[in-house]
Amino acid sequence: MRYHIVVHGAVQGVGFRQFTLQTAKKHHLSGWVRNRSDGAVEMNVQGDHSSMDSFLEEIRKGNDLSNVEDFITTKKENENDDSTFKIVY
């Protein structure tokens, strides 16, 4: 399963992308995360159903410094990509 996710709130400048990277790696997910110019954080994440559910639950809560106000997920078709998760600058 693959999701495109946009997270709004106090999510830039607070380590949210690094938190997302660590959480994705913990759940063996692939994809990427990046800051958007509108202050949101955007990501594409792919993995199995149970890992994705756990990942989404943690990301919705955010890290200690972030404040997630809105969380938009869109289900996408799986892609053949590598098994890594990275921060895109």
Secondary structure, 3 states (H helix, E strand, C coil): CEEEEEEEEECCCCCHHHHHHHHHHHCCCEEEEEECCCCCEEEEEECCHHHHHHHHHHHHHCCCCCEEEEEEEEEECCCCCCCCEEECC
